[in-house]
Amino acid sequence: MRNILLLTLGIVSVTFASGDIQGLLIWKILNTVVLLALLAWIIKKWGVAFFENRRKSIASMVEEAQKAQEESRKALEDAKAKLEDAKMKFNESLKIAEETAKKEREVAIKEAQEIAERIKAQAKDAIMVEIKRGENELRRYAVHKAIEISEKIVKEKISPEVEKEIILKSLKSIS
């Protein structure tokens, strides 16, 4: 950069020394060259760094985007695996619930049948008790009626003379 500056100063001093119109043209050319050199120096100093930093930031953004995409892909695969696992667990739970319900229904039916059998047996026993009670009551009633009827018949057929005769026979048989 120093070399360019020294060269520029040298050309400017020669131009002033010549003092003609062509010196003016050289001056314009020199100004353009200095301007271009200055622009080149600014671009080289800050522009290259800017574009390099920009390239690096874009590259890092691309890498981050690729990482994010890969993480998203992994998360999606994990979510799909978890969904499949949840579906499988749901189906297993559903089967277990159906089997449990079936077993409980069978147990409830057995219990209901046992209760019905016990109720039938109790009813049968109660009926038998009531039948025996009725039979006993009928026997008592029959005996009572038979006694009443036999007393009535005996009273009608036995006169005082027959009664004396029966008493005498009874006494002879005892003695």
C-alpha positions as CSV (number, residue, x, y, z in Angstrom):
1,M,0.0,0.0,0.0
2,R,2.9,2.3,0.8
3,N,4.4,1.6,-2.6
4,I,1.2,2.6,-4.3
5,L,1.1,5.9,-2.3
6,L,4.7,6.7,-3.1
7,L,4.1,5.9,-6.8
8,T,1.1,8.2,-6.8
9,L,3.0,11.0,-5.2
10,G,5.8,10.6,-7.7
11,I,3.4,10.8,-10.6
12,V,1.7,13.8,-9.2
13,S,5.0,15.6,-8.8
14,V,6.1,14.8,-12.3
15,T,2.8,16.1,-13.6
16,F,3.1,19.4,-11.8
17,A,6.6,19.8,-13.1
18,S,5.5,19.3,-16.7
19,G,2.6,21.8,-16.5
20,D,0.9,21.0,-19.8
21,I,-2.6,19.9,-20.8
22,Q,-1.6,16.3,-21.0
23,G,-0.5,16.6,-17.4
24,L,-4.1,17.3,-16.6
25,L,-5.1,14.0,-18.3
26,I,-2.5,12.2,-16.3
27,W,-3.9,13.9,-13.2
28,K,-7.3,12.5,-13.9
29,I,-5.9,9.1,-14.6
30,L,-3.9,9.3,-11.4
31,N,-7.0,10.3,-9.5
32,T,-8.9,7.4,-10.9
33,V,-6.1,5.0,-10.1
34,V,-5.9,6.4,-6.6
35,L,-9.6,6.1,-6.2
36,L,-9.5,2.5,-7.5
37,A,-6.6,1.7,-5.3
38,L,-8.4,3.2,-2.3
39,L,-11.5,1.2,-3.2
40,A,-9.5,-2.0,-3.6
41,W,-7.8,-1.4,-0.3
42,I,-11.1,-0.8,1.5
43,I,-12.7,-3.8,-0.1
44,K,-9.7,-5.9,0.7
45,K,-9.5,-4.7,4.3
46,W,-13.2,-4.7,5.2
47,G,-15.1,-6.2,2.3
48,V,-13.2,-9.5,2.2
49,A,-13.7,-9.9,5.9
50,F,-17.4,-8.9,5.6
51,F,-18.0,-11.4,2.8
52,E,-15.9,-14.1,4.6
53,N,-17.9,-13.5,7.8
54,R,-21.1,-13.6,5.8
55,R,-20.1,-16.8,4.1
56,K,-19.2,-18.3,7.5
57,S,-22.5,-17.2,9.1
58,I,-24.5,-18.6,6.1
59,A,-22.5,-21.8,6.4
60,S,-23.2,-22.0,10.1
61,M,-26.9,-21.3,9.5
62,V,-27.0,-24.1,6.9
63,E,-25.3,-26.4,9.4
64,E,-27.7,-25.4,12.2
65,A,-30.6,-25.9,9.8
66,Q,-29.3,-29.4,8.9
67,K,-28.8,-30.2,12.5
68,A,-32.3,-29.0,13.3
69,Q,-33.7,-31.0,10.4
70,E,-31.9,-34.1,11.6
71,E,-33.1,-33.5,15.1
72,S,-36.6,-33.0,13.8
73,R,-36.3,-36.2,11.8
74,K,-35.2,-38.1,14.9
75,A,-38.0,-36.5,17.0
76,L,-40.5,-37.6,14.3
77,E,-39.2,-41.1,14.3
78,D,-39.3,-41.2,18.1
79,A,-42.8,-39.9,18.1
80,K,-43.8,-42.5,15.5
81,A,-42.2,-45.2,17.7
82,K,-44.0,-43.9,20.8
83,L,-47.3,-43.8,18.9
84,E,-46.9,-47.4,17.7
85,D,-46.0,-48.4,21.3
86,A,-49.0,-46.6,22.6
87,K,-51.2,-48.2,20.1
88,M,-49.8,-51.6,21.0
89,K,-50.3,-51.0,24.7
90,F,-53.9,-49.7,24.0
91,N,-54.7,-52.9,22.1
92,E,-53.2,-55.0,24.9
93,S,-55.2,-53.1,27.5
94,L,-58.3,-53.5,25.5
95,K,-57.8,-57.2,25.2
96,I,-57.1,-57.5,28.9
97,A,-60.2,-55.4,29.7
98,E,-62.4,-57.6,27.5
99,E,-61.0,-60.8,29.0
100,T,-61.5,-59.4,32.5
101,A,-65.1,-58.3,31.7
102,K,-65.8,-61.8,30.2
103,K,-64.5,-63.5,33.4
104,E,-66.4,-61.1,35.7
105,R,-69.6,-61.7,33.7
106,E,-69.1,-65.5,34.0
107,V,-68.4,-65.2,37.7
108,A,-71.5,-63.0,38.1
109,I,-73.6,-65.5,36.2
110,K,-72.3,-68.4,38.3
111,E,-73.0,-66.5,41.5
112,A,-76.5,-65.6,40.3
113,Q,-77.1,-69.3,39.5
114,E,-75.9,-70.4,42.9
115,I,-78.1,-67.8,44.6
116,A,-81.0,-68.9,42.5
117,E,-80.4,-72.6,43.5
118,R,-80.1,-71.6,47.1
119,I,-83.4,-69.7,46.9
120,K,-85.0,-72.6,45.2
121,A,-83.7,-75.0,47.9
122,Q,-84.9,-72.6,50.6
123,A,-88.3,-72.3,49.0
124,K,-88.5,-76.1,48.6
125,D,-87.6,-76.5,52.3
126,A,-90.1,-73.9,53.3
127,I,-92.8,-75.6,51.2
128,M,-92.0,-79.0,52.8
129,V,-92.2,-77.4,56.3
130,E,-95.5,-75.9,55.4
131,I,-96.8,-79.2,54.0
132,K,-95.8,-81.1,57.1
133,R,-97.4,-78.4,59.3
134,G,-100.5,-78.6,57.2
135,E,-100.5,-82.4,57.4
136,N,-100.1,-82.3,61.2
137,E,-102.9,-79.8,61.4
138,L,-105.1,-81.9,59.2
139,R,-104.4,-85.0,61.4
140,R,-105.2,-83.1,64.5
141,Y,-108.4,-81.8,62.9
142,A,-109.3,-85.4,61.7
143,V,-108.6,-86.9,65.1
144,H,-110.6,-84.2,66.8
145,K,-113.5,-84.7,64.4
146,A,-113.3,-88.5,64.7
147,I,-113.5,-88.1,68.5
148,E,-116.4,-85.8,68.2
149,I,-118.2,-88.1,65.8
150,S,-117.4,-91.2,67.8
151,E,-118.6,-89.5,71.0
152,K,-121.8,-88.6,69.2
153,I,-122.3,-92.1,67.9
154,V,-121.5,-93.7,71.2
155,K,-123.9,-91.3,73.0
156,E,-126.6,-92.2,70.5
157,K,-126.1,-96.0,70.7
158,I,-125.3,-96.5,74.3
159,S,-128.2,-96.5,76.6
160,P,-128.0,-96.8,80.4
161,E,-128.5,-100.5,80.3
162,V,-125.8,-101.0,77.7
163,E,-123.5,-98.9,79.7
164,K,-124.0,-101.0,82.8
165,E,-123.3,-104.1,80.8
166,I,-120.1,-102.7,79.3
167,I,-118.9,-101.6,82.8
168,L,-119.5,-105.1,84.2
169,K,-117.6,-106.8,81.3
170,S,-114.8,-104.4,81.8
171,L,-114.6,-105.2,85.5
172,K,-114.7,-109.0,85.0
173,S,-111.9,-108.8,82.5
174,I,-109.8,-106.8,84.8
175,S,-110.2,-109.2,87.7
